[in-house]
Amino acid sequence: MEKKNTALFGKENFLWMAIGGLVIITGILLMSGGKSTDPNIFSDQEVYSVRRITIAPLLIIAGFIIEVYAIMRKPKTT
């Protein structure tokens, strides 16, 4: 008698979800910060850096794309 795989997600799906979550968290961490030591001085170099406006949002979007892939991926049947 064959046992059917009734699990919604397989082991690889969860692995891809974890990778996507780590990419999203990395993007959020890269976006955080920008605090100045003196609250009266505004440093646009820190706030509007390439890391905060370009790299971090791209990482977050890539993380969400990985999450969609992980959810839509069909688990392998044995």
N, C-alpha and C positions, 0 to 999 in steps of 0.2 A: 504494500500500500504506500503510495507516494504522499509525502507531506508537502502541502503547498505553503509557499512563503506568504504569510498574511501580514507581515510587518510592513508598515507604511514607509519607513525609511530603513535603509541598510546601514551597515557600518561605515561605508564610504560616504554616504550622505551626511552622517554626523561629523565625519572628518572634515568634509567641505564646509559644513556649517561653522565648525570651530575656526577654520582658517578664515572664513569670511568675517566672523566676529572679531578675530584678532586684527584683521586689516582695518575694520571700522574703528576699533579702539585705538589703534595706532594713529589713524587720521584725526581722531578727536584729541588725542594727546599732543599731536603736532600743532593743532589749531589753538590749544590753550596757552595761557601765559600772556606775556606782553605787559606785565605790571611794571611800572616805573618805581624807582626807589623814592623819588620826590613826586608827590601827587600834584604839584603845581606845574610840572613839566610834562608836555605831551610829546612823546617820541613816535613820529609817524614811521620811522625806520623799523621799529619793533612791531608795531601794530599791523602795518601794511607790507610785511615782508612776503617774499615769494613762497616761503614755507607755509604761511598762514592763509594766503589767498589762492594759491594755485595747487600746491602739492597735497595739502591736507584734504581739501574738498574732493580732489580726484581719487585719493585713497578711500574716502568714505563712499563715493559712488562705486568704485571698483569692489569694495566690500559688499555693497548691496547687490551688485551683479553676481558676485560669487554666491551670495545667499540664495538668490533666485535660481541659479544653476543647481545648487545643492537641493533645493526643494523640488525642482522639476525633474531632476535626474531619476531615472527609473532604476530601482535597486536590482542587482544581478540575482537571478534565480539559480539555484543549484540543483 
